[in-house]
Each structure stands twice: as structure tokens, then as C-alpha cells.
Amino acid sequence: MITDPLFYAAAIPAVTLLGLAKGGFSGLGLLSLPLMALVVSPVQAAAITLPILIVQDVVSVWAYRHAWDKRNVVLLVTGALSGILMGYLLAARVPDEAVKFAVGVISIGFAVRRMILERRAVPPAAAPADTPRGLFWGWVTGFTSMIAHAGGPPFQIYVMPQKLPRDVFVGTGAVVFAILNWIKVPPYMALGQFTAENLATAAALFPVAIASTWAGVLLVRRVSGESFYTAVYGLLILVGAKLVYDGAAVLI
């Protein structure tokens, strides 16, 4: 287990952000890996994070077990299977930075466009869940999740236009990513990222992971549905800007 206090000074806030994201504040989790990567390598940070995410998934899925959309889950997970496989096969060939940059640009464009449309006198009607888009964005979610741990924005791009009730939106994301995180376990094992040190370090952070996830669930339920979506659009722009910055800093 890692014993360096400097690591935990970064890891505890990072895991707290993950928990708030799992509880419903979508997007905050993308800030956690860069924070942990300040004190350990990005690969080790990802290996420590995955078991933590799986523990947090238990809390979030339980909290939203009665509020999730089955059709969306089936479409997104089906598409994500091939995306995760492609990400695993191309893990050594596709730069994380390139994926982050592309996802960031798409996320900002989507969020800004939706915010403009929502403020029109007659906002657009809710878009239904459809098979082609669901499979496509599921693939993108799986691929970006495997390559750059950035599956949240593609998920939001597909689901947010459906204007689902707040709890259904959060619950659908909880179920989708709970399934995807388990699917990612074999590829991570094949890549040799689950060492005894990493697993023990993850276990030491489980109490923070569970407490922060419950905090996210309780806090998000105090926010109205309309305010929640406005906040998520704002977070998506901020996260998109962070991804663009991270990608451009290395690619340029």
C-alpha cells in the first residue's frame, strides 16, 4: 500500500470528486485522475481508481435502483462492448491526449448548442432513445472510457437531449457505468495494472469513496430538475475545456 502522505493529500479530494460524480453531479469525476496523476503515474492512478469506482457503483446503483431507463442501458452497454474492446486493442497506439482533445471539443460544442436551444421561446422537444444513436454513443462511451477515462461526456451527449427526469438520468448513468467498470476489469488485468500495492491502496480509500458517494446522492436530490440540467451543462463545458487543455498541452 502507498504510505506517502502527499499521495493521500491528492487522492482523498480526488476520490471525493468521484463520489460526488457517482452520486449525481456528472462530470466532476473527470477531474480526479489528473489530480491523482500529480503524485503517481497516470497508469497507476487509473489502476487504483477502478476498484474504487466499482465500490462507488454499488452505492449509486442501490440509491437509484428504482430510477433508470432500461432501453438506454441496453443500447449504450451493447455499443460500449465493442468500444472497450477497440480501446484495449489500441491502448498503446492511440494517444490519450488526442482522445481527450476530441471529446473536449465535442462536449463544449454540444453543451453550448443545447443551452442556446433550451433558452429559446419554444425549446426543442425531447429526443427519444433510438438504436443507431444509442449504439454509436455507447461505442464512443466505451472507447473513451477505456482509453482516456472520459466516458461521461459521450453518455451525456446521448442521454441529455431525452430530458429524462433527474433521478432517471442519474440512475441510468449509474447502471451503465457500473456494468462498464466490471467489463473493464479483464482488460486492466491483462495490462498488468492490478498490483497488490494498487489494490491495497484502493481499499484504504474505500471509506472516503462510500461516504462521498452518499453525500452526492443526498445533495443532488436537493436540486430541482431544471437547475440540475443547467448545472450539468455548465459542468460539461468546464470538463470539456479541461479535456481540450490537457490534450492540446501535449499535442501542440
Secondary structure, DSSP 8 states (H G I E B T S, - for coil): ----HHHHHHHHHHHHHHHHHHHT-TTGGGGHHHHHTTTS-HHHHHHHHHHHHHHHHHHHHHHTTTS--HHHHHHHHHHHHHHHHHHHHTTTTS-HHHHHHHHHHHHHHHHHHHHHHHTSSS--------HHHHHHHHHHHHHHHHHHS--HHHHHHHHGGG---HHHHHHHHHHHHHHHHHHTHHHHHHTT---HHHHHHHHHTHHHHHHHHHHHHHHHTTS-HHHHHHHHHHHHHHHHHHHHHHHHHHH-
